[in-house]
Amino acid sequence: MATIGQAQLGKQGLTDNFLKNLKSRFKKTKIIKVSVLKSCCRNREYLKEIEKNILNFLGNTFTLRTIGYTITIKKWRRAKE
């Protein structure tokens, strides 16, 4: 069974360091759950922008799903077409 990593997105929002850290965590795990804290946002439109920015940074070998304010990111073996 694959381990599930966890990360929190706080008041600094989506920074370059957060994205680089997120990408480096995928060397050890295939799934990461990102909790979006209240200090970051409570606006659904802004949350959609965060999702798009994460996917653009990580590339097309990743997919994500959002439930509430938790973003689950999964790494695929091959690129989506």
N, C-alpha and C positions, 0 to 999 in steps of 0.2 A: 504494500500500500504506500502511495506517495505521501510525503510529508507536505503539510500546508503551511506556508509562511504567512506572517502577519506584518502589516505596516499601518501606521496612522498618519493621516494627512491633517495637519493642524493649522494654526493661525498664519503661518508663513505661506501657506498655499502650495501650489505646484512649482517647485524650484528645480533648477538644473541638478542640484545635489540629490534631491529626492528621486528624480528620474534615473540618475546614474546608479544610485543605491538600489532602486527597484530592479533595474536591469541586471546588476551584479548578483542579486539574490536568486535569479533564475538559473544560476550555475549549480545550485544545490537542490532546487525544488522545481516542480512544474506548475504549482498553483500558489498564488499569493492573494490573500484577502486584505484589501485596503479599507480601513475604517475612516470615513470622512467625519471629522469632529465638528461640533457646533461652531467652534471658533473659525473654521474654514469657510463653511457655507451652509445655508439652509434654503437655498434657492435651486429648484430643479433645473432651470435653464443653465445656471452656472455649473451644476453637476454634470450636465451633458457636455459642456465645453471641456471640463476636466477629463472626461472619458475620451473625447476625441484627441486631446493633446497627449494623453498617455499612449493611445494606440498609434498615433503618428510617430511618437518617439521610439516605441518599442519595435515597430515594423509589422509586416503582414503575417508573421508566424505566431502572432498572439491574438487571442480573442478575449472579450470580457463580457460580464453580465452584472447588472446592478440590481440589488434588492434592498430597498430602503436607502440607507446611506452607506452601504457596504458594497464595494466594487470587487468582484472576484475575477482575477486575471489568470488565464490558462495559456500555457505554451504548447503549441502543436509541434509535431515532428517535422512536418513539411509546410511549405508556404501555401496559404489559401489562394485560390484563383479567382 
